Amino acid sequence: MIAFEDVHKLFEDELTETVVGMPVEYDNVPDGEDLKDAKSGNEKWARVVVREGGGRAVSCGGNVLRRFTGLAIVSLFYPRGTGARALRSKASAIADHIVKQDCKNVDIITPYLVVVGDFEDWHQANLMIPFEADQFTD
């Protein structure tokens, strides 16, 4: 059985500051000192958010298999005016890392990049990581 919290934990465990290569902000977690310093010092940083989508029963009987979809989003923030090549390269490396992981009952669908563009002091791109997760219920 897999629960919503298990999916969040999986992505948070896989998309650590070490893997992402910069301070990371997670959903509803206070900013650490590294993250505060990066934001105030105009240094690169990332945000990891996991959003659950719809679900459906894909089997019937005693143990029903339910499958739900979702989207993990890694927002990369680079200082404005530093160029987008490094940002795209980092997004490629993160995508390559996550698709190679054994994610238990979670199937990673091909990640893609959405360039948001410039906003205030930042150039932002979102690495979108769609997934499906299976849960057996009694």
C-alpha positions as CSV (number, residue, x, y, z in Angstrom):
1,M,0.0,0.0,0.0
2,I,1.2,3.5,-0.8
3,A,-0.2,6.7,0.7
4,F,0.0,10.3,-0.3
5,E,2.6,11.0,2.4
6,D,4.8,8.1,1.0
7,V,4.8,9.8,-2.5
8,H,5.8,13.1,-1.0
9,K,8.6,11.5,1.1
10,L,9.9,9.6,-2.0
11,F,10.4,12.9,-4.0
12,E,11.8,14.8,-1.0
13,D,14.2,11.9,-0.3
14,E,15.3,11.8,-4.0
15,L,15.4,15.5,-4.6
16,T,17.7,16.6,-1.8
17,E,20.0,19.6,-1.8
18,T,22.9,17.2,-2.7
19,V,21.1,15.9,-5.8
20,V,19.7,19.2,-6.9
21,G,23.0,21.0,-6.2
22,M,21.6,24.0,-4.5
23,P,19.4,24.9,-1.4
24,V,15.9,23.4,-1.7
25,E,12.6,24.7,-0.4
26,Y,10.0,22.0,0.3
27,D,6.2,22.3,0.7
28,N,5.3,23.7,4.1
29,V,8.8,23.3,5.6
30,P,10.5,26.4,7.2
31,D,13.5,27.7,5.2
32,G,16.9,26.6,6.4
33,E,19.8,29.0,6.7
34,D,21.3,28.0,3.3
35,L,18.0,28.7,1.6
36,K,17.5,32.0,3.3
37,D,21.1,33.0,2.3
38,A,20.5,32.0,-1.3
39,K,17.3,33.9,-1.6
40,S,18.7,37.1,0.0
41,G,22.1,36.8,-1.7
42,N,20.7,36.3,-5.2
43,E,22.1,32.8,-5.6
44,K,20.4,29.9,-7.3
45,W,17.9,27.8,-5.4
46,A,15.1,25.3,-6.0
47,R,11.6,24.5,-4.8
48,V,10.1,21.0,-4.7
49,V,6.3,20.6,-4.7
50,V,4.3,17.4,-5.1
51,R,0.7,17.7,-6.3
52,E,-1.7,14.7,-6.4
53,G,-4.1,14.4,-9.3
54,G,-7.1,12.2,-10.0
55,G,-7.4,8.5,-9.3
56,R,-9.2,5.4,-10.5
57,A,-9.7,1.8,-9.6
58,V,-7.9,-0.4,-12.1
59,S,-9.0,-3.8,-10.8
60,C,-11.8,-5.3,-8.7
61,G,-12.2,-8.1,-6.3
62,G,-10.7,-8.6,-2.8
63,N,-7.6,-6.4,-3.2
64,V,-8.5,-3.4,-5.4
65,L,-5.7,-1.7,-7.1
66,R,-6.2,2.1,-7.2
67,R,-4.0,4.3,-9.3
68,F,-3.6,8.0,-8.9
69,T,-1.7,10.5,-10.9
70,G,0.3,13.5,-9.8
71,L,3.0,15.9,-10.7
72,A,6.3,16.7,-8.9
73,I,7.5,20.1,-9.8
74,V,11.1,21.2,-9.3
75,S,11.2,25.0,-9.8
76,L,14.7,26.2,-10.5
77,F,15.5,29.8,-9.7
78,Y,18.7,31.3,-11.1
79,P,19.8,34.9,-10.8
80,R,18.4,37.0,-13.7
81,G,21.0,37.8,-16.4
82,T,23.1,34.7,-15.7
83,G,22.0,32.8,-18.8
84,A,19.6,29.8,-19.2
85,R,22.1,27.2,-20.3
86,A,23.2,26.2,-16.8
87,L,19.6,26.1,-15.6
88,R,18.6,23.8,-18.5
89,S,21.6,21.6,-17.9
90,K,20.7,21.3,-14.2
91,A,17.1,20.4,-15.1
92,S,18.4,17.7,-17.4
93,A,20.6,16.2,-14.7
94,I,17.8,16.2,-12.2
95,A,15.4,14.5,-14.7
96,D,18.1,11.9,-15.6
97,H,18.6,11.2,-11.9
98,I,14.9,10.7,-11.0
99,V,14.0,8.5,-14.0
100,K,16.9,6.1,-13.0
101,Q,15.6,5.6,-9.5
102,D,13.7,2.6,-8.2
103,C,10.6,4.4,-7.0
104,K,8.7,1.3,-5.6
105,N,5.0,1.6,-6.6
106,V,5.5,5.0,-8.3
107,D,6.0,5.1,-12.1
108,I,7.8,8.2,-13.3
109,I,6.5,9.5,-16.7
110,T,8.9,11.3,-18.9
111,P,9.8,14.7,-17.3
112,Y,9.6,17.9,-19.2
113,L,10.8,21.5,-18.8
114,V,8.6,24.6,-18.7
115,V,10.5,27.9,-18.9
116,V,8.6,30.5,-16.9
117,G,11.1,33.3,-17.6
118,D,12.2,36.4,-15.7
119,F,10.4,37.7,-12.6
120,E,12.0,40.3,-10.4
121,D,15.6,39.1,-9.7
122,W,15.1,35.5,-11.0
123,H,15.0,33.5,-14.1
124,Q,12.7,30.5,-13.4
125,A,12.1,27.2,-15.1
126,N,9.9,24.3,-13.8
127,L,11.0,20.7,-14.3
128,M,7.7,18.8,-14.4
129,I,7.8,15.2,-13.3
130,P,4.5,13.4,-13.9
131,F,3.9,10.2,-12.1
132,E,1.4,7.4,-11.4
133,A,1.3,5.7,-8.0
134,D,-0.4,2.4,-7.2
135,Q,-2.2,1.6,-4.0
136,F,-3.8,-1.8,-3.0
137,T,-6.9,-1.5,-0.8
138,D,-8.8,-4.2,1.1
